[in-house]
Amino acid sequence: MYNQQLNEGLRPLDLKDMVYPIIEVDTYRSKMGEDRDVCVLSFQASDRNPAKDMMEFIEKGYNFVLDADVSSGENSKGEYHIFVELDRTPKLPEQIQEIAYGIKKLTGISDWKFRYHKSDRDHDLSEENLSRIVPKTPTMYEGMMQKEKVESVKKFFNKTLMDDLTMEDSVITIHKPFDQKINLRLIDESPTMLEDGPSVDDASTAEIFWFTKVLGDYNISKFGDKFLFSNRDRQMLLQRID
């Protein structure tokens, strides 16, 4: 299949039982470019030395790898991540498999699995699964991220009776029954810095009451010309668009 040579100083199975058989794809941000253009793979090793050996093996052995690096510190279990960055192109599934095949010589791992983005579901590392799940072009990545964002916003507005919710750039449109539409601009999904104190005048109270009536039982406060919506442990800072 592939003919990757081992680096000088590394022998077959030198990293046996030191690397985990799960690859995380697009879970971490790229440091080489925009995530739409660069795919980040993450492997996990039991200690820093095997992680460094594996990083050097990948970096020196594959000319299509943009960068390989080891996490600066260990996680809570004492393990280290190996990050590998690749151009997001139609060759991506084949390249991921090629790297996994080469690492097999060092680790003995033949039954690789992968997880995509924020999901904790394991998939067999096959070209079919990679092609189906991992976006291979910047356009495909942006489309996937937009779809994911819309689904996240829909979950936030789970108390709202609506026919549909659409989103273009930062503008959320909630389609209510009888062709009623409410347009909101998403300012911040995790607001931390807000203007001093909420507005409590009669006009602000009336606007909050209107939002509660048409959108549902959310905890709403007004700050300037923006509204802070809370739904359990999530918050959104929104601005009404007439």
N, C-alpha and C positions, 0 to 999 in steps of 0.2 A: 504494500500500500504506500507508505511513506518511508523515506530512507534517512531519517535524521540521525546524525552521528552524535555520540556522547562527547561532552567536553573533556578535555584533558584533566585528569584527576578524579573524574566521576566514572564509576563502574555500574554495570547493570544491577538494579535493585539496591543501590546505595541508600535510597530514600524510602525503602519499604517500611510500611507502618508509620511513616512520619508525615504523610500527606493525606488529607481527607478526599474521598472520591466524589465530592460535589463541587461544581463550578457555579459561581454566582455571575450572572450576566446582566450588565446595566444596573447593578444595584448601587454602585458607587460613581461619583462624578469624575469626569475626565479632568486631568491637569494639563493635557496637551492641546485641548481645543474644546469646541462646543460639543455637548452630548449628542446633538443631532448628527454630527460628523464623525464622532469617535465612540467606539464601543469599548467598555471596560470589563474585562474578565477578572474575577477574584478567586484565587485558590487559597487554601488554608493549610498551614503546616504546624506541627506540634511544638516547634522551637525555632529560634532565629537562624541557627546555622543551616538546617535543611531548607528553610525558606530562602536564605541567601543563595545557596547552591542552585536551587530550582530557578530563582530569578535570573541568575547568570546563564544558566543553561538555555532558558527561553530567549533572553536578550541577544545572546551570541549565535543562536542556532536558527533563527527565523528572520529573514530579511524584511518580511512584511510587518513585523512588530514595531510599532512606533516607539514604545517605551515599556520597560518592566521595572518594578520597584517593590520594595518590602515595606510594610507598615513600620512607622517609626517606633511604635511600642506594641506591647502584647495586649490582648484583650483580657477580660476578667478570668478566662480559663488558662491564661498563659500561652495562648496560641498567636501566630503571626499570619498576616495576610500577604499574599503575593499578587500585585496588581499588574495586569497586562493590557495595554491599549492598542487597539487595531482600528484602521480606517473602516468606516461603515460603508461597505460596498457589497455587491451581489456575491462576492467570493467569501464573505464572512463565515457562513456555515462550514465550508470546506476548510478554512483556516483554523477555526476553533477545533475541528476534529483532528487536524494535522498536529496541533499543539498537544492535544490530549493523547494522541497516539505516541508522540515522542516521549512524553512524560511517563507513559506506561513502562518504558524501558528502565526508568529510574525507580519507579514505585511498585511495579507489578499490577497496577490498577487497570483492569480491562473493562469493568462495568461502571463507566462514568455516568453520573447524573448531572443535571443542571437545573438551576432555579432562575426564573426571570424577574428582574426588577424588584418589586416589593412582595411578590408572591412567595409563600413557603412551600409551594407544591413542587415535588421532584419530577423531572421528565428524563426519560432515557436520552442519552447524548447521541442522537441520530441526525443525519442531514435533513431528514424529513421533518423532525420536530424542531430543529433549529430554524429551518426555512419558514416554518409555519408560525413560530412564536417570536423570533428575534427580528426586529426591523432591519432590513438590509440596505436601506437608503435613507438619507436625511428626510426625504418627504414621508416615507413610511413611518419613521420615528416620530415626526411631528404629528402625524395623523393619530398614531397610537396614544401619544401624550395628551392630545386634545380630547380624545374619546375618554381617556382615564379621568381627565379633569372634569369633564361634563358629568360623568358617573359619580364622582366625588361630591360635586355640587348638588346633584339630585338627592344623594343620601342625606346631605345636610338639610335640605328642604323637605324632609320626609313627613312633616306635619302639614304640608300645604296641599290642598286639593287642586290638582292641575291636570291638564290634558297632556302637557309636554313641557320640557325645559330645554332650551337651546342656548348656545354660547358662541359668540364670535369675538375673538380677542378677549378683552376683559369685560364685555357686556353680556350680562345674563338676561335672557328673556323668558319669563314664566308665562306660559300660555294657559290661561284660565278658561273654564267653560263659558260659552256664549261669546267666544272670540275676544275676551278681555285679555289684554297683555300688560304685564308689569315689567319694566326695564330697569335693571340695576347695574351699576358699574362696580365690579369687584376691585376694591382698593387694596385689601390685605387679607390673606387667609389666616394669618397668625399674628394679629396686631399686638404690639407691646407698648408702643409710644402713642399716647392719645393726648388730645388737648386737655388742659386742666378742667376737670369736672364736667359732668354731663349737663346738657341744657334741660331746664325744668320749667320753662315758661309755658303758657297755655298753648301757643302754636306748636311747640315741640311735642307736648302731651297729645295734642290732636293728631299729629302725624303718626306718632307711635300707636295710638289707638286704631288708626286707619290700617296700618301695616298688620296689626294683630287680627283685625277683622278679615282682611283679604288673604293673608298668608298663613295665619295660624298662631298657635300659642308658643311664641318664642320670647325669650328675655331680650328686650330691645332698649337700648339707650341711644340718645342723640348727642353727638359731639360736633359742634359747628354745623357743617352741612352734610355730615356723614352719620350713618347709623351702625351701631355695633349690635349684631345679631348673635345670640348664644343659643346653642342647642346641645344640651348636656356638656360634654367636655370640649366641644368645638366652638370656635368663634369666627365670624367674618365681619370685616368692616366694609360697608356698602354705601353707595351713593345713588339716590333715586334719579332716574333720567325721565323727564316728561316726554 
